[in-house]
Amino acid sequence: MEWMDTLRGGAILLMLFWHATSLPVLYQAYVPGPLLAVNDALLPYRMPCLMFLSGLLLPRSLSKPLGEYYRGKIALIAYPYVVWVIIYCLCVGADRAYWDPRLYVAKGYLWYLYYIAVFYLVAPLVRRLPLWVTPVACFAAAFVVDDKIPHRMLFFAIFFFTGAWAAGRVITARLRNPWLVVALAVPAIAFAWVSATRDVNYQQVFVLFSFAGIAVAIALAARMSSRRSAALRHVGRNSIVYYTSHFPAMLGVLMLLLEVGAPWWVTVPVLYAVGIAVGTALTAVRERRPVRWLFEAPFLSRGPRPAGRPAAAPTTPPAAPAATRPAADGVAG
């Protein structure tokens, strides 16, 4: 479905913009408050949308033999996660020994890959349950689990497993009614304003607002023509490349820009352009060894793959004051 690649590509580009603005703030550089507020307004939609899209693909994955299922998730999600955690730690420093398993728990901007790896690990254990049970159980559990990472995993699991529930339903057909889209857009826009001015992130009581925004985004993506959405679909099909590679590249360029005292109106566009350029360059040589080994385990996958797999990617975390809060470990959102 073209709209899925289109929407995933759009979410990835928004994630790159989030880091292009939040990274300078992390290093005490000035970025205008209104620009940060725009990014905060998108927090309830950006990563929940990516989680929902990943969940849509879960039933198809579960239709495979269990051994093939797990081999694919290790090769295309767990393996690149470990590779890029090591690269990330080489850039910013490791707070633990590289052989310490705790180093690899939801690390930095790569937390999204960690989360979906856990979700895919758990999914076969709950596949016999009615599809609505798992997201509802995660919603309820989030009220009693307060620890940061487990709570956020439960929060995003709501979107992932709701996506699996929605996979058997014709979503776009239900969203062809323009009045329904407008009715969903009103609360979504209102909650975006709330998110821009208050810290309401990762609170499961507000997930319906996020779902409203996701539904509107699906409706818009489904209405885009193939010609107009080609660039977004390219990013969406190669989402893991853009997601994993942008942050180290942005960080290196940011150090140079800080050294020369570049103003924010230079820093933010340059970082954004670097994130897109590096990802685009790597997609051009993605199937060549050893570049392929950055995104796929060399001995676990079988044969050539479509360029769009896996459906991963990423960007969110910590709570800081609205307009100035960077994500956890200086990343994602």
Secondary structure per residue as TSV (DSSP state, phi and psi in degrees):
chain	resnum	aa	ss	phi	psi
A	1	M	-	360.0	120.3
A	2	E	H	-61.8	-35.8
A	3	W	H	-62.9	-29.8
A	4	M	H	-66.6	-45.9
A	5	D	H	-64.9	-38.3
A	6	T	H	-61.8	-48.0
A	7	L	H	-68.3	-40.6
A	8	R	H	-63.0	-42.1
A	9	G	H	-62.4	-41.3
A	10	G	H	-63.0	-41.8
A	11	A	H	-64.6	-38.0
A	12	I	H	-65.6	-42.2
A	13	L	H	-64.4	-36.7
A	14	L	H	-66.7	-36.3
A	15	M	H	-65.0	-40.7
A	16	L	H	-61.6	-40.2
A	17	F	H	-66.2	-37.4
A	18	W	H	-56.7	-47.3
A	19	H	H	-72.0	-31.7
A	20	A	H	-63.7	-25.1
A	21	T	H	-99.5	-36.2
A	22	S	H	-78.9	-29.6
A	23	L	H	-62.4	-47.7
A	24	P	H	-57.9	-39.7
A	25	V	H	-62.0	-37.6
A	26	L	H	-59.8	-30.6
A	27	Y	T	-103.5	28.5
A	28	Q	T	62.1	26.6
A	29	A	-	-91.4	151.9
A	30	Y	-	-79.7	131.9
A	31	V	-	-135.7	133.5
A	32	P	-	-57.1	139.6
A	33	G	H	-55.2	-44.3
A	34	P	H	-59.2	-34.8
A	35	L	H	-66.6	-41.5
A	36	L	H	-68.0	-35.1
A	37	A	H	-64.4	-36.3
A	38	V	H	-60.3	-44.1
A	39	N	H	-65.6	-39.7
A	40	D	H	-64.0	-34.0
A	41	A	H	-63.7	-27.2
A	42	L	H	-90.5	-7.4
A	43	L	T	-55.9	-40.1
A	44	P	T	-70.0	-7.0
A	45	Y	T	-119.9	-32.8
A	46	R	H	-62.6	-64.3
A	47	M	H	-77.6	-36.9
A	48	P	H	-55.2	-36.0
A	49	C	H	-64.5	-44.4
A	50	L	H	-63.6	-38.6
A	51	M	H	-63.3	-44.0
A	52	F	H	-61.0	-43.9
A	53	L	H	-64.4	-40.1
A	54	S	H	-62.9	-40.0
A	55	G	H	-64.8	-31.7
A	56	L	H	-58.9	-28.3
A	57	L	T	-88.4	-6.6
A	58	L	H	-62.0	-47.5
A	59	P	H	-57.4	-38.7
A	60	R	H	-64.4	-39.1
A	61	S	H	-65.5	-41.0
A	62	L	H	-70.5	-13.3
A	63	S	T	-74.3	-11.7
A	64	K	S	-82.4	158.9
A	65	P	-	-56.2	146.9
A	66	L	H	-58.8	-40.4
A	67	G	H	-62.8	-43.2
A	68	E	H	-66.4	-39.0
A	69	Y	H	-57.9	-53.4
A	70	Y	H	-69.8	-34.9
A	71	R	H	-61.7	-41.7
A	72	G	H	-65.4	-40.1
A	73	K	H	-69.9	-35.2
A	74	I	I	-67.1	-43.9
A	75	A	I	-69.0	-37.5
A	76	L	I	-108.9	-7.1
A	77	I	I	-128.0	-59.5
A	78	A	I	-64.7	-45.2
A	79	Y	H	-61.9	-53.4
A	80	P	H	-62.4	-29.7
A	81	Y	H	-60.0	-48.0
A	82	V	H	-63.7	-43.6
A	83	V	H	-58.1	-46.7
A	84	W	H	-79.1	-22.7
A	85	V	H	-64.0	-42.3
A	86	I	H	-63.4	-44.3
A	87	I	H	-61.9	-43.4
A	88	Y	H	-60.6	-45.3
A	89	C	H	-67.7	-32.2
A	90	L	H	-65.7	-27.9
A	91	C	H	-81.4	-42.0
A	92	V	H	-110.0	-10.5
A	93	G	-	99.8	140.5
A	94	A	-	-95.6	134.1
A	95	D	S	-90.1	-1.9
A	96	R	S	-144.0	169.7
A	97	A	-	-65.0	148.5
A	98	Y	T	-66.1	-20.4
A	99	W	T	-90.5	-0.7
A	100	D	-	-81.6	116.9
A	101	P	G	-56.5	-26.4
A	102	R	G	-66.5	-20.9
A	103	L	G	-63.5	-25.5
A	104	Y	G	-102.5	16.6
A	105	V	S	-91.7	109.1
A	106	A	S	44.4	55.0
A	107	K	-	-80.9	123.7
A	108	G	G	50.7	-139.7
A	109	Y	G	-70.7	-8.8
A	110	L	G	-88.3	6.8
A	111	W	H	-53.5	-32.5
A	112	Y	H	-60.7	-44.6
A	113	L	H	-63.2	-38.8
A	114	Y	H	-62.1	-45.9
A	115	Y	H	-61.2	-49.7
A	116	I	H	-70.7	-27.8
A	117	A	H	-61.6	-42.2
A	118	V	H	-65.9	-41.6
A	119	F	H	-62.7	-42.5
A	120	Y	H	-67.3	-32.6
A	121	L	H	-64.2	-41.5
A	122	V	H	-80.0	-29.8
A	123	A	H	-51.8	-45.2
A	124	P	H	-62.3	-24.5
A	125	L	H	-73.9	-21.6
A	126	V	H	-115.6	9.4
A	127	R	T	-70.0	-18.3
A	128	R	T	-79.1	-14.1
A	129	L	S	-79.2	153.7
A	130	P	-	-54.3	142.5
A	131	L	T	-62.0	-24.7
A	132	W	T	-79.4	-17.3
A	133	V	H	-66.7	-44.9
A	134	T	H	-63.7	-48.7
A	135	P	H	-63.2	-35.4
A	136	V	H	-66.9	-41.3
A	137	A	H	-63.9	-39.6
A	138	C	H	-65.3	-40.3
A	139	F	H	-59.5	-46.4
A	140	A	H	-67.7	-41.8
A	141	A	H	-64.9	-30.4
A	142	A	T	-63.4	-20.9
A	143	F	T	-74.1	-24.0
A	144	V	T	-110.0	-10.3
A	145	V	-	-102.2	115.4
A	146	D	-	-104.6	-22.4
A	147	D	S	-57.6	137.8
A	148	K	H	-55.0	-58.2
A	149	I	H	-66.9	-48.9
A	150	P	H	-58.9	-38.8
A	151	H	H	-64.1	-44.7
A	152	R	H	-68.3	-33.4
A	153	M	H	-63.9	-42.7
A	154	L	H	-63.3	-40.8
A	155	F	H	-58.9	-49.7
A	156	F	H	-76.0	-24.8
A	157	A	H	-62.9	-29.1
A	158	I	H	-57.3	-44.8
A	159	F	H	-73.5	-40.9
A	160	F	H	-61.4	-51.5
A	161	F	H	-77.9	-22.6
A	162	T	H	-68.5	-35.6
A	163	G	H	-59.8	-41.7
A	164	A	H	-62.6	-39.8
A	165	W	H	-63.3	-38.3
A	166	A	H	-79.0	-11.0
A	167	A	T	-61.4	-31.9
A	168	G	T	-86.8	6.9
A	169	R	S	-115.4	144.8
A	170	V	-	-81.8	89.4
A	171	I	H	-64.9	-49.2
A	172	T	H	-63.3	-33.7
A	173	A	H	-64.1	-36.1
A	174	R	H	-72.4	-19.0
A	175	L	T	-104.1	17.6
A	176	R	-	-81.0	-15.4
A	177	N	-	-76.2	113.2
A	178	P	H	-63.7	-30.8
A	179	W	H	-69.0	-34.2
A	180	L	H	-66.3	-41.1
A	181	V	H	-63.8	-42.6
A	182	V	H	-62.7	-43.2
A	183	A	H	-62.3	-32.6
A	184	L	H	-78.9	-32.8
A	185	A	H	-68.3	-32.8
A	186	V	H	-60.7	-54.4
A	187	P	H	-67.3	-31.4
A	188	A	H	-64.4	-43.7
A	189	I	H	-68.3	-40.2
A	190	A	H	-61.9	-41.4
A	191	F	H	-72.6	-29.4
A	192	A	H	-60.9	-40.1
A	193	W	H	-63.9	-42.4
A	194	V	H	-61.9	-43.4
A	195	S	H	-64.7	-30.2
A	196	A	H	-72.6	-20.7
A	197	T	H	-116.1	-13.5
A	198	R	S	-139.9	156.9
A	199	D	-	-87.8	97.9
A	200	V	-	-120.5	14.9
A	201	N	T	-75.6	148.7
A	202	Y	T	64.5	24.3
A	203	Q	-	-105.4	112.3
A	204	Q	G	-63.4	-20.3
A	205	V	G	-66.5	-15.1
A	206	F	G	-105.2	11.3
A	207	V	H	-63.9	-27.4
A	208	L	H	-63.3	-33.2
A	209	F	H	-65.7	-41.3
A	210	S	H	-63.1	-41.6
A	211	F	H	-64.3	-35.3
A	212	A	H	-61.9	-44.4
A	213	G	H	-65.5	-38.9
A	214	I	H	-63.1	-42.0
A	215	A	H	-62.0	-42.1
A	216	V	H	-63.5	-42.4
A	217	A	H	-62.9	-39.6
A	218	I	H	-62.5	-44.8
A	219	A	H	-60.4	-42.2
A	220	L	H	-68.2	-43.1
A	221	A	H	-64.0	-38.5
A	222	A	H	-67.3	-22.1
A	223	R	H	-88.7	-9.2
A	224	M	S	-77.0	138.4
A	225	S	-	-73.1	160.2
A	226	S	T	-59.9	-38.8
A	227	R	T	-65.9	-44.8
A	228	R	T	-72.4	-25.5
A	229	S	T	-98.6	5.4
A	230	A	H	-57.7	-46.2
A	231	A	H	-65.8	-41.6
A	232	L	H	-63.9	-39.9
A	233	R	H	-66.3	-33.7
A	234	H	H	-62.5	-45.3
A	235	V	H	-63.3	-42.4
A	236	G	H	-63.9	-40.1
A	237	R	H	-69.4	-24.6
A	238	N	T	-113.9	33.5
A	239	S	H	-58.6	-37.8
A	240	I	H	-65.5	-30.9
A	241	V	H	-68.2	-49.1
A	242	Y	H	-64.4	-40.5
A	243	Y	H	-64.9	-47.1
A	244	T	H	-77.2	-34.7
A	245	S	H	-88.8	-21.2
A	246	H	H	-69.3	-36.3
A	247	F	H	-68.7	-49.8
A	248	P	H	-58.2	-38.2
A	249	A	H	-65.7	-46.4
A	250	M	H	-59.7	-42.3
A	251	L	H	-63.3	-43.7
A	252	G	H	-62.4	-43.0
A	253	V	H	-68.7	-37.4
A	254	L	H	-60.5	-39.5
A	255	M	H	-60.1	-38.6
A	256	L	H	-68.4	-42.4
A	257	L	H	-65.9	-37.7
A	258	L	H	-67.2	-35.2
A	259	E	H	-63.6	-37.2
A	260	V	H	-93.4	0.1
A	261	G	T	70.8	36.5
A	262	A	-	-64.9	139.7
A	263	P	-	-72.2	165.5
A	264	W	H	-61.1	-34.6
A	265	W	H	-72.6	-10.0
A	266	V	H	-96.5	-45.6
A	267	T	H	-60.6	-50.9
A	268	V	H	-62.8	-50.7
A	269	P	H	-62.6	-37.5
A	270	V	H	-65.4	-44.9
A	271	L	H	-62.3	-40.8
A	272	Y	H	-63.2	-44.6
A	273	A	H	-64.5	-38.1
A	274	V	H	-64.3	-44.0
A	275	G	H	-59.3	-42.0
A	276	I	H	-70.3	-43.4
A	277	A	H	-65.2	-44.1
A	278	V	H	-64.5	-45.3
A	279	G	H	-61.0	-42.4
A	280	T	H	-65.4	-41.2
A	281	A	H	-63.4	-40.9
A	282	L	H	-70.2	-33.4
A	283	T	H	-65.5	-29.0
A	284	A	H	-67.6	-26.1
A	285	V	T	-121.0	20.2
A	286	R	T	-59.1	-35.8
A	287	E	T	-86.3	1.9
A	288	R	S	-93.6	135.8
A	289	R	T	-76.5	142.2
A	290	P	T	-90.7	2.6
A	291	V	G	-58.5	-39.4
A	292	R	G	-57.2	-32.4
A	293	W	G	-73.7	-9.1
A	294	L	G	-74.9	-21.3
A	295	F	T	-124.5	-1.5
A	296	E	S	-155.8	131.5
A	297	A	-	-62.9	127.9
A	298	P	T	-67.5	-22.2
A	299	F	T	-114.3	3.0
A	300	L	T	-108.9	-28.3
A	301	S	S	-85.5	163.0
A	302	R	-	-121.0	118.1
A	303	G	S	64.3	-174.6
A	304	P	-	-69.3	150.8
A	305	R	-	-122.3	154.4
A	306	P	-	-61.6	148.8
A	307	A	T	-64.3	-19.7
A	308	G	T	-85.7	-2.7
A	309	R	-	-96.2	144.6
A	310	P	S	-87.5	177.9
A	311	A	-	-88.4	47.7
A	312	A	-	-110.5	174.1
A	313	A	-	152.3	174.9
A	314	P	-	-125.4	360.0
A	315	T	-	360.0	360.0
A	316	T	-	360.0	66.8
A	317	P	-	-128.2	-139.8
A	318	P	-	-60.9	162.7
A	319	A	-	-79.5	122.0
A	320	A	-	-136.6	175.1
A	321	P	-	-56.7	141.9
A	322	A	T	-51.7	163.6
A	323	A	T	63.2	-13.1
A	324	T	T	-135.8	7.4
A	325	R	-	-88.0	121.2
A	326	P	-	-82.8	166.5
A	327	A	-	-83.3	169.8
A	328	A	G	-58.1	143.1
A	329	D	G	54.5	22.9
A	330	G	G	77.8	35.8
A	331	V	-	-144.5	-162.1
A	332	A	-	-4.7	149.2
A	333	G	-	-167.9	360.0
